[in-house]
Amino acid sequence: GSMLNDSVVREKPNGQKIYGKFNRIDLVKRQLERSIRSLEDGYHFNIVAFGETVQPWQKEMTTSSDKTRYAALKWVKKLKPKGSTTINGALHWAFGRMGFGDGTVAAIDADTLVVLSDGSPTDGWPVGRGKEAQEAVLENVRRWNRHHSIVIHTVAMRGAADSAVDFLQRLAKEHGGQMAVR
């Protein structure tokens, strides 16, 4: 999949640009690691990797602590790219685990989702590619989030196709979030 493709630029937090080749999966891992390390104790979180399949780190939300951050970092280091981009499946799983997939209320109220991807939906449910798959995902998320107002932020990996960036921008904008490119 495209996670093995190289990106040619990486920018440090101070704005300095580093030129070279970086596999996108390595950039994704760095971004996830940075996010995990920044979690304060007591926050509820989970990580859901998606490629050809949806791979949650935990079955349910987890409370951040030194122990859970360490375990999450270990899991992230083992991530491998696995083909297509099953964004819809990952979002369906996440909304379901928050208790929103069937209209129930979750025991732990989540208020934010972050979607980090290098592409548009390319496989999984709904099966399809391109604009049709993007529209199906957007419609599903509108339905799942209709009464919950979960903010969705998105991160597009540098080098993602324009259509993927546009899709991730729409997903964030429609749900009160922001999109960043890393």
N, C-alpha and C positions, 0 to 999 in steps of 0.2 A: 504494500500500500504506500500511500504518499508520505506516511510518517518516516519512511526510510529516505525520502528525498532530502537533499541538503538545502539549508538556508545559508545565505551568504553574509548576512549582517546580524550582529547582536549588539544591543545598546545597553550599556551599564546604567544603573540608576542616576549617576551623575551626568548622563548625556553622552559620555564617550562611546564612540562606535568601535566595535571590534569586527574586523573583516576576516573572513575565513569560512570554512565549511563546517556546518553543524547539522547533524541529523535532527529532524524535527522532533523525534521522540525524546532526544536528549534535552531539547529546549522545553518540551512539555514537562518532563520530569523536573527540571530546574524550577519552572514556574510553580508546579505543584508543591515542591519542597519548600519554596519560599512562602507560599500560602500557608502550609501546614505549620511551619515554624512560627508564623506570625499569630496563630490562634492563641488567644488567652485561655487560661483554665476556665472550665465551666461552659464553654460554647459547645453547641451540639453540631456535629458534622458527620459527613460520610464522603466517600470518593467512589465514583462509578466510572470505570474505564469502559470504553466502547470501541469496537472494531467490527469484526464479523459477529461477535456476540457481546452481550452486556455482562461486565464483570464487576460486581460491587465488592468493595473492600470488606464491608460488614453487612449483615442482613438488615440492620436497623441503624438509626442515627446513634452516634457515640459521643460521649462527653469528653471534651479535650482535657488532657492532663499530660504530664511528662511521659507517662507510660503509653497512652494512646497515640500521642504525636510520634513517639519513637516507633511504635508498631506501624503506623501509617507510612512513615518515611521508609521503613524496610520494605513494605509492600510496593511503594512507588518505584523503588530502585529495581524491582524485579519485573516491572511492566515491559512488555514487548509489543511492537506494532502487530496488529492482526487484521490486515486487509481493509475492508470497506469501512464506511462511516455510518454506524447505526445510531444516529442522534435520537430518532423518535423512540427507539426501544429504551435507550438510556433515560430519556425524560419520562417515559411512561413508568419505568421502574421507580424512578425518584418520586414522582407524584404519588404513585401507589404506596410507597413506603412511608410517605408523610401522611398517609391516610386520605389522600385526596382523589385517588383513582376511582373510588366507588362512592364518593360523596360524603364519607364519614370524616370526622375530625380527628386529627392525630393527637396522641398523648403529648408529643413534643411539637410545639408549633414552630415550624420552620418559616423563615421570612425571606430567605434568599437562596437562589440557585446560581451557580457559576458554571457556564458551559465553555470548555476550552477545546477547540477543534482546529484542524487544518483543512477542513473541507465541508462540503454540502452533504446532505443525506444521500447515501449511495446504495444502501442495502437495508434489508430488514423490513420491519413493518412500518409504514407501507412499503411494499417492494416498489422500487422505481428509482429513477435518477432525475436530476435536473429540476426544472421549475415545478413540475408536477409533484415531486417528492417534497420539495421545499414548502409548497403551499399546503400539502397534506399535514406536514409537521406543524406548521404555524396554526392551522385550524385545530388540530388536536390539542396543542398547548393552550390556545384560547379557551377551548372547552374545559380542559382540566383546571385552568387557573381562574375561570370566570368568577367564582365566589371567594377566592382566597387571596388574591392580590400578592402573590409571591413575586418578588422582584427577581428578574433574571438578567444577570450580567453575562456578557460573552467575551471570550478572548480568541481572536483569530491568530493563528500562527503565521509569522512572516513568510511570505511566499505562497500563501493560499490564493486560489483563483478569485478573481473579482466577484464571480457569482456566489462563492462561499462567504466572502466578506459581506456582500450585500445581504445575504440570508441571515448571517449572525447579527448584523446591524438591525435588521427588522425584528428579529427575535428579542433582542435587548430592548429596543425602542417600544415595542408593543407591550412590554411588561415592566416598564419603569426603570429599566437598567441602562447600563452603558456598555459600549463595546471598546475594547482595546486591541491593539495589534502588538504582538511580542515576537 
